[in-house]
Amino acid sequence: METLKQEALRVISKLPESANIDDIMYELYVVDKVKKGREAAVRGESIDIEELKREMQSW
């Protein structure tokens, strides 16, 4: 399993040379949110599609 630092370096290394700090920060943010979402799903803290649809109707 790769460390957080290794994961960050892997993500950053895939960006183009023209990437700026905002691009880097966005990519790391997305990686963090996906990781946290997967961990929440493993813990059973996710909702099913029907519940999501009901929730979205209130927006």
PDB file with one MODEL, atoms N, CA, C and O in Angstrom:
MODEL        1
ATOM      1  N   MET A   1       0.857  -1.188   0.000  1.00  0.00           N
ATOM      2  CA  MET A   1       0.000   0.000   0.000  1.00  0.00           C
ATOM      3  C   MET A   1       0.896   1.242   0.000  1.00  0.00           C
ATOM      4  O   MET A   1       1.845   1.349   0.777  1.00  0.00           O
ATOM      5  N   GLU A   2       0.566   2.172  -0.893  1.00  0.00           N
ATOM      6  CA  GLU A   2       1.425   3.345  -0.981  1.00  0.00           C
ATOM      7  C   GLU A   2       1.089   4.353   0.117  1.00  0.00           C
ATOM      8  O   GLU A   2      -0.058   4.475   0.547  1.00  0.00           O
ATOM      9  N   THR A   3       2.109   5.058   0.549  1.00  0.00           N
ATOM     10  CA  THR A   3       1.922   6.071   1.581  1.00  0.00           C
ATOM     11  C   THR A   3       1.244   7.298   0.975  1.00  0.00           C
ATOM     12  O   THR A   3       1.156   7.432  -0.245  1.00  0.00           O
ATOM     13  N   LEU A   4       0.780   8.168   1.822  1.00  0.00           N
ATOM     14  CA  LEU A   4       0.146   9.398   1.366  1.00  0.00           C
ATOM     15  C   LEU A   4       1.116  10.209   0.502  1.00  0.00           C
ATOM     16  O   LEU A   4       0.731  10.745  -0.538  1.00  0.00           O
ATOM     17  N   LYS A   5       2.346  10.292   0.931  1.00  0.00           N
ATOM     18  CA  LYS A   5       3.359  11.039   0.184  1.00  0.00           C
ATOM     19  C   LYS A   5       3.577  10.407  -1.191  1.00  0.00           C
ATOM     20  O   LYS A   5       3.663  11.119  -2.192  1.00  0.00           O
ATOM     21  N   GLN A   6       3.668   9.088  -1.247  1.00  0.00           N
ATOM     22  CA  GLN A   6       3.861   8.398  -2.524  1.00  0.00           C
ATOM     23  C   GLN A   6       2.673   8.644  -3.455  1.00  0.00           C
ATOM     24  O   GLN A   6       2.844   8.875  -4.652  1.00  0.00           O
ATOM     25  N   GLU A   7       1.478   8.592  -2.889  1.00  0.00           N
ATOM     26  CA  GLU A   7       0.280   8.832  -3.683  1.00  0.00           C
ATOM     27  C   GLU A   7       0.275  10.253  -4.235  1.00  0.00           C
ATOM     28  O   GLU A   7      -0.043  10.464  -5.405  1.00  0.00           O
ATOM     29  N   ALA A   8       0.624  11.226  -3.401  1.00  0.00           N
ATOM     30  CA  ALA A   8       0.672  12.624  -3.835  1.00  0.00           C
ATOM     31  C   ALA A   8       1.702  12.802  -4.951  1.00  0.00           C
ATOM     32  O   ALA A   8       1.427  13.470  -5.948  1.00  0.00           O
ATOM     33  N   LEU A   9       2.863  12.218  -4.792  1.00  0.00           N
ATOM     34  CA  LEU A   9       3.894  12.326  -5.821  1.00  0.00           C
ATOM     35  C   LEU A   9       3.458  11.674  -7.124  1.00  0.00           C
ATOM     36  O   LEU A   9       3.744  12.192  -8.204  1.00  0.00           O
ATOM     37  N   ARG A  10       2.763  10.537  -7.032  1.00  0.00           N
ATOM     38  CA  ARG A  10       2.275   9.849  -8.222  1.00  0.00           C
ATOM     39  C   ARG A  10       1.272  10.730  -8.965  1.00  0.00           C
ATOM     40  O   ARG A  10       1.342  10.863 -10.187  1.00  0.00           O
ATOM     41  N   VAL A  11       0.349  11.325  -8.229  1.00  0.00           N
ATOM     42  CA  VAL A  11      -0.670  12.180  -8.835  1.00  0.00           C
ATOM     43  C   VAL A  11      -0.020  13.407  -9.479  1.00  0.00           C
ATOM     44  O   VAL A  11      -0.334  13.764 -10.615  1.00  0.00           O
ATOM     45  N   ILE A  12       0.872  14.034  -8.752  1.00  0.00           N
ATOM     46  CA  ILE A  12       1.531  15.239  -9.261  1.00  0.00           C
ATOM     47  C   ILE A  12       2.368  14.916 -10.495  1.00  0.00           C
ATOM     48  O   ILE A  12       2.409  15.702 -11.441  1.00  0.00           O
ATOM     49  N   SER A  13       3.030  13.768 -10.489  1.00  0.00           N
ATOM     50  CA  SER A  13       3.895  13.421 -11.627  1.00  0.00           C
ATOM     51  C   SER A  13       3.107  13.205 -12.914  1.00  0.00           C
ATOM     52  O   SER A  13       3.680  13.285 -14.000  1.00  0.00           O
ATOM     53  N   LYS A  14       1.814  12.935 -12.816  1.00  0.00           N
ATOM     54  CA  LYS A  14       0.976  12.734 -14.003  1.00  0.00           C
ATOM     55  C   LYS A  14       0.484  14.051 -14.601  1.00  0.00           C
ATOM     56  O   LYS A  14      -0.026  14.070 -15.721  1.00  0.00           O
ATOM     57  N   LEU A  15       0.633  15.135 -13.873  1.00  0.00           N
ATOM     58  CA  LEU A  15       0.184  16.430 -14.373  1.00  0.00           C
ATOM     59  C   LEU A  15       1.167  16.958 -15.419  1.00  0.00           C
ATOM     60  O   LEU A  15       2.349  16.613 -15.391  1.00  0.00           O
ATOM     61  N   PRO A  16       0.687  17.783 -16.329  1.00  0.00           N
ATOM     62  CA  PRO A  16       1.592  18.365 -17.325  1.00  0.00           C
ATOM     63  C   PRO A  16       2.576  19.328 -16.666  1.00  0.00           C
ATOM     64  O   PRO A  16       2.327  19.841 -15.575  1.00  0.00           O
ATOM     65  N   GLU A  17       3.684  19.562 -17.339  1.00  0.00           N
ATOM     66  CA  GLU A  17       4.697  20.479 -16.806  1.00  0.00           C
ATOM     67  C   GLU A  17       4.147  21.888 -16.610  1.00  0.00           C
ATOM     68  O   GLU A  17       4.664  22.655 -15.798  1.00  0.00           O
ATOM     69  N   SER A  18       3.109  22.220 -17.347  1.00  0.00           N
ATOM     70  CA  SER A  18       2.513  23.555 -17.253  1.00  0.00           C
ATOM     71  C   SER A  18       1.551  23.702 -16.075  1.00  0.00           C
ATOM     72  O   SER A  18       0.986  24.777 -15.873  1.00  0.00           O
ATOM     73  N   ALA A  19       1.358  22.640 -15.297  1.00  0.00           N
ATOM     74  CA  ALA A  19       0.416  22.692 -14.164  1.00  0.00           C
ATOM     75  C   ALA A  19       0.857  23.756 -13.169  1.00  0.00           C
ATOM     76  O   ALA A  19       2.044  23.922 -12.889  1.00  0.00           O
ATOM     77  N   ASN A  20      -0.127  24.469 -12.645  1.00  0.00           N
ATOM     78  CA  ASN A  20       0.182  25.475 -11.626  1.00  0.00           C
ATOM     79  C   ASN A  20      -0.236  24.949 -10.250  1.00  0.00           C
ATOM     80  O   ASN A  20      -0.728  23.827 -10.133  1.00  0.00           O
ATOM     81  N   ILE A  21      -0.042  25.747  -9.235  1.00  0.00           N
ATOM     82  CA  ILE A  21      -0.320  25.304  -7.860  1.00  0.00           C
ATOM     83  C   ILE A  21      -1.805  24.980  -7.685  1.00  0.00           C
ATOM     84  O   ILE A  21      -2.151  24.062  -6.942  1.00  0.00           O
ATOM     85  N   ASP A  22      -2.678  25.719  -8.358  1.00  0.00           N
ATOM     86  CA  ASP A  22      -4.115  25.432  -8.249  1.00  0.00           C
ATOM     87  C   ASP A  22      -4.443  24.063  -8.847  1.00  0.00           C
ATOM     88  O   ASP A  22      -5.264  23.328  -8.296  1.00  0.00           O
ATOM     89  N   ASP A  23      -3.815  23.721  -9.955  1.00  0.00           N
ATOM     90  CA  ASP A  23      -4.023  22.404 -10.571  1.00  0.00           C
ATOM     91  C   ASP A  23      -3.581  21.298  -9.621  1.00  0.00           C
ATOM     92  O   ASP A  23      -4.281  20.301  -9.445  1.00  0.00           O
ATOM     93  N   ILE A  24      -2.423  21.484  -9.016  1.00  0.00           N
ATOM     94  CA  ILE A  24      -1.882  20.490  -8.086  1.00  0.00           C
ATOM     95  C   ILE A  24      -2.794  20.334  -6.881  1.00  0.00           C
ATOM     96  O   ILE A  24      -3.123  19.218  -6.480  1.00  0.00           O
ATOM     97  N   MET A  25      -3.200  21.461  -6.306  1.00  0.00           N
ATOM     98  CA  MET A  25      -4.061  21.415  -5.128  1.00  0.00           C
ATOM     99  C   MET A  25      -5.399  20.761  -5.447  1.00  0.00           C
ATOM    100  O   MET A  25      -5.930  20.009  -4.629  1.00  0.00           O
ATOM    101  N   TYR A  26      -5.953  21.041  -6.631  1.00  0.00           N
ATOM    102  CA  TYR A  26      -7.230  20.438  -7.022  1.00  0.00           C
ATOM    103  C   TYR A  26      -7.105  18.925  -7.137  1.00  0.00           C
ATOM    104  O   TYR A  26      -7.950  18.192  -6.623  1.00  0.00           O
ATOM    105  N   GLU A  27      -6.067  18.457  -7.801  1.00  0.00           N
ATOM    106  CA  GLU A  27      -5.870  17.017  -7.966  1.00  0.00           C
ATOM    107  C   GLU A  27      -5.715  16.322  -6.614  1.00  0.00           C
ATOM    108  O   GLU A  27      -6.285  15.252  -6.398  1.00  0.00           O
ATOM    109  N   LEU A  28      -4.956  16.915  -5.718  1.00  0.00           N
ATOM    110  CA  LEU A  28      -4.773  16.323  -4.388  1.00  0.00           C
ATOM    111  C   LEU A  28      -6.083  16.346  -3.602  1.00  0.00           C
ATOM    112  O   LEU A  28      -6.374  15.409  -2.858  1.00  0.00           O
ATOM    113  N   TYR A  29      -6.867  17.399  -3.757  1.00  0.00           N
ATOM    114  CA  TYR A  29      -8.173  17.500  -3.110  1.00  0.00           C
ATOM    115  C   TYR A  29      -9.080  16.371  -3.582  1.00  0.00           C
ATOM    116  O   TYR A  29      -9.730  15.713  -2.768  1.00  0.00           O
ATOM    117  N   VAL A  30      -9.128  16.143  -4.893  1.00  0.00           N
ATOM    118  CA  VAL A  30      -9.976  15.090  -5.452  1.00  0.00           C
ATOM    119  C   VAL A  30      -9.550  13.726  -4.932  1.00  0.00           C
ATOM    120  O   VAL A  30     -10.392  12.916  -4.544  1.00  0.00           O
ATOM    121  N   VAL A  31      -8.241  13.466  -4.921  1.00  0.00           N
ATOM    122  CA  VAL A  31      -7.731  12.187  -4.413  1.00  0.00           C
ATOM    123  C   VAL A  31      -8.164  11.997  -2.964  1.00  0.00           C
ATOM    124  O   VAL A  31      -8.588  10.908  -2.579  1.00  0.00           O
ATOM    125  N   ASP A  32      -8.059  13.045  -2.165  1.00  0.00           N
ATOM    126  CA  ASP A  32      -8.436  12.966  -0.753  1.00  0.00           C
ATOM    127  C   ASP A  32      -9.926  12.668  -0.596  1.00  0.00           C
ATOM    128  O   ASP A  32     -10.307  11.824   0.214  1.00  0.00           O
ATOM    129  N   LYS A  33     -10.762  13.351  -1.360  1.00  0.00           N
ATOM    130  CA  LYS A  33     -12.207  13.145  -1.243  1.00  0.00           C
ATOM    131  C   LYS A  33     -12.622  11.751  -1.692  1.00  0.00           C
ATOM    132  O   LYS A  33     -13.494  11.136  -1.079  1.00  0.00           O
ATOM    133  N   VAL A  34     -12.005  11.249  -2.754  1.00  0.00           N
ATOM    134  CA  VAL A  34     -12.321   9.896  -3.220  1.00  0.00           C
ATOM    135  C   VAL A  34     -11.909   8.876  -2.166  1.00  0.00           C
ATOM    136  O   VAL A  34     -12.649   7.937  -1.874  1.00  0.00           O
ATOM    137  N   LYS A  35     -10.725   9.069  -1.599  1.00  0.00           N
ATOM    138  CA  LYS A  35     -10.233   8.147  -0.564  1.00  0.00           C
ATOM    139  C   LYS A  35     -11.173   8.151   0.643  1.00  0.00           C
ATOM    140  O   LYS A  35     -11.521   7.091   1.162  1.00  0.00           O
ATOM    141  N   LYS A  36     -11.578   9.328   1.083  1.00  0.00           N
ATOM    142  CA  LYS A  36     -12.479   9.427   2.236  1.00  0.00           C
ATOM    143  C   LYS A  36     -13.845   8.824   1.920  1.00  0.00           C
ATOM    144  O   LYS A  36     -14.467   8.207   2.785  1.00  0.00           O
ATOM    145  N   GLY A  37     -14.314   8.998   0.687  1.00  0.00           N
ATOM    146  CA  GLY A  37     -15.587   8.413   0.289  1.00  0.00           C
ATOM    147  C   GLY A  37     -15.547   6.895   0.295  1.00  0.00           C
ATOM    148  O   GLY A  37     -16.488   6.241   0.745  1.00  0.00           O
ATOM    149  N   ARG A  38     -14.453   6.340  -0.206  1.00  0.00           N
ATOM    150  CA  ARG A  38     -14.311   4.881  -0.201  1.00  0.00           C
ATOM    151  C   ARG A  38     -14.250   4.344   1.226  1.00  0.00           C
ATOM    152  O   ARG A  38     -14.853   3.316   1.534  1.00  0.00           O
ATOM    153  N   GLU A  39     -13.525   5.039   2.089  1.00  0.00           N
ATOM    154  CA  GLU A  39     -13.434   4.609   3.488  1.00  0.00           C
ATOM    155  C   GLU A  39     -14.804   4.669   4.153  1.00  0.00           C
ATOM    156  O   GLU A  39     -15.152   3.776   4.926  1.00  0.00           O
ATOM    157  N   ALA A  40     -15.587   5.705   3.866  1.00  0.00           N
ATOM    158  CA  ALA A  40     -16.927   5.831   4.435  1.00  0.00           C
ATOM    159  C   ALA A  40     -17.826   4.697   3.941  1.00  0.00           C
ATOM    160  O   ALA A  40     -18.629   4.162   4.705  1.00  0.00           O
ATOM    161  N   ALA A  41     -17.695   4.336   2.679  1.00  0.00           N
ATOM    162  CA  ALA A  41     -18.497   3.244   2.130  1.00  0.00           C
ATOM    163  C   ALA A  41     -18.158   1.926   2.809  1.00  0.00           C
ATOM    164  O   ALA A  41     -19.049   1.127   3.098  1.00  0.00           O
ATOM    165  N   VAL A  42     -16.891   1.698   3.062  1.00  0.00           N
ATOM    166  CA  VAL A  42     -16.464   0.471   3.748  1.00  0.00           C
ATOM    167  C   VAL A  42     -17.065   0.420   5.150  1.00  0.00           C
ATOM    168  O   VAL A  42     -17.430  -0.650   5.638  1.00  0.00           O
ATOM    169  N   ARG A  43     -17.165   1.584   5.793  1.00  0.00           N
ATOM    170  CA  ARG A  43     -17.737   1.646   7.141  1.00  0.00           C
ATOM    171  C   ARG A  43     -19.263   1.605   7.120  1.00  0.00           C
ATOM    172  O   ARG A  43     -19.901   1.617   8.173  1.00  0.00           O
ATOM    173  N   GLY A  44     -19.844   1.558   5.931  1.00  0.00           N
ATOM    174  CA  GLY A  44     -21.296   1.515   5.823  1.00  0.00           C
ATOM    175  C   GLY A  44     -21.952   2.868   5.976  1.00  0.00           C
ATOM    176  O   GLY A  44     -23.134   2.947   6.311  1.00  0.00           O
ATOM    177  N   GLU A  45     -21.222   3.918   5.742  1.00  0.00           N
ATOM    178  CA  GLU A  45     -21.734   5.275   5.919  1.00  0.00           C
ATOM    179  C   GLU A  45     -22.190   5.904   4.602  1.00  0.00           C
ATOM    180  O   GLU A  45     -22.202   7.128   4.469  1.00  0.00           O
ATOM    181  N   SER A  46     -22.557   5.088   3.654  1.00  0.00           N
ATOM    182  CA  SER A  46     -23.030   5.613   2.373  1.00  0.00           C
ATOM    183  C   SER A  46     -24.548   5.462   2.299  1.00  0.00           C
ATOM    184  O   SER A  46     -25.161   4.787   3.126  1.00  0.00           O
ATOM    185  N   ILE A  47     -25.139   6.105   1.292  1.00  0.00           N
ATOM    186  CA  ILE A  47     -26.580   5.991   1.103  1.00  0.00           C
ATOM    187  C   ILE A  47     -26.848   5.332  -0.244  1.00  0.00           C
ATOM    188  O   ILE A  47     -26.015   5.390  -1.148  1.00  0.00           O
ATOM    189  N   ASP A  48     -28.010   4.709  -0.373  1.00  0.00           N
ATOM    190  CA  ASP A  48     -28.322   4.067  -1.646  1.00  0.00           C
ATOM    191  C   ASP A  48     -28.880   5.095  -2.623  1.00  0.00           C
ATOM    192  O   ASP A  48     -29.193   6.223  -2.242  1.00  0.00           O
ATOM    193  N   ILE A  49     -29.000   4.695  -3.877  1.00  0.00           N
ATOM    194  CA  ILE A  49     -29.400   5.610  -4.942  1.00  0.00           C
ATOM    195  C   ILE A  49     -30.792   6.195  -4.724  1.00  0.00           C
ATOM    196  O   ILE A  49     -31.022   7.362  -5.042  1.00  0.00           O
ATOM    197  N   GLU A  50     -31.712   5.415  -4.193  1.00  0.00           N
ATOM    198  CA  GLU A  50     -33.067   5.929  -3.955  1.00  0.00           C
ATOM    199  C   GLU A  50     -33.065   7.025  -2.900  1.00  0.00           C
ATOM    200  O   GLU A  50     -33.763   8.029  -3.041  1.00  0.00           O
ATOM    201  N   GLU A  51     -32.287   6.835  -1.850  1.00  0.00           N
ATOM    202  CA  GLU A  51     -32.188   7.860  -0.806  1.00  0.00           C
ATOM    203  C   GLU A  51     -31.547   9.123  -1.378  1.00  0.00           C
ATOM    204  O   GLU A  51     -31.953  10.236  -1.044  1.00  0.00           O
ATOM    205  N   LEU A  52     -30.562   8.952  -2.225  1.00  0.00           N
ATOM    206  CA  LEU A  52     -29.912  10.091  -2.865  1.00  0.00           C
ATOM    207  C   LEU A  52     -30.892  10.861  -3.740  1.00  0.00           C
ATOM    208  O   LEU A  52     -30.902  12.092  -3.726  1.00  0.00           O
ATOM    209  N   LYS A  53     -31.715  10.146  -4.500  1.00  0.00           N
ATOM    210  CA  LYS A  53     -32.713  10.801  -5.346  1.00  0.00           C
ATOM    211  C   LYS A  53     -33.690  11.615  -4.510  1.00  0.00           C
ATOM    212  O   LYS A  53     -34.023  12.744  -4.871  1.00  0.00           O
ATOM    213  N   ARG A  54     -34.155  11.048  -3.389  1.00  0.00           N
ATOM    214  CA  ARG A  54     -35.071  11.778  -2.501  1.00  0.00           C
ATOM    215  C   ARG A  54     -34.397  13.034  -1.950  1.00  0.00           C
ATOM    216  O   ARG A  54     -35.010  14.099  -1.873  1.00  0.00           O
ATOM    217  N   GLU A  55     -33.157  12.897  -1.577  1.00  0.00           N
ATOM    218  CA  GLU A  55     -32.415  14.031  -1.031  1.00  0.00           C
ATOM    219  C   GLU A  55     -32.242  15.125  -2.079  1.00  0.00           C
ATOM    220  O   GLU A  55     -32.360  16.311  -1.774  1.00  0.00           O
ATOM    221  N   MET A  56     -31.965  14.724  -3.302  1.00  0.00           N
ATOM    222  CA  MET A  56     -31.752  15.695  -4.371  1.00  0.00           C
ATOM    223  C   MET A  56     -33.029  16.446  -4.735  1.00  0.00           C
ATOM    224  O   MET A  56     -32.961  17.595  -5.173  1.00  0.00           O
ATOM    225  N   GLN A  57     -34.170  15.831  -4.564  1.00  0.00           N
ATOM    226  CA  GLN A  57     -35.432  16.496  -4.860  1.00  0.00           C
ATOM    227  C   GLN A  57     -35.667  17.700  -3.944  1.00  0.00           C
ATOM    228  O   GLN A  57     -36.381  18.632  -4.314  1.00  0.00           O
ATOM    229  N   SER A  58     -35.079  17.682  -2.775  1.00  0.00           N
ATOM    230  CA  SER A  58     -35.264  18.788  -1.829  1.00  0.00           C
ATOM    231  C   SER A  58     -34.359  19.981  -2.147  1.00  0.00           C
ATOM    232  O   SER A  58     -34.489  21.043  -1.537  1.00  0.00           O
ATOM    233  N   TRP A  59     -33.448  19.804  -3.096  1.00  0.00           N
ATOM    234  CA  TRP A  59     -32.555  20.909  -3.453  1.00  0.00           C
ATOM    235  C   TRP A  59     -33.315  21.874  -4.243  1.00  0.00           C
ATOM    236  O   TRP A  59     -32.770  22.895  -4.661  1.00  0.00           O
TER     237      TRP A  59
ENDMDL
END
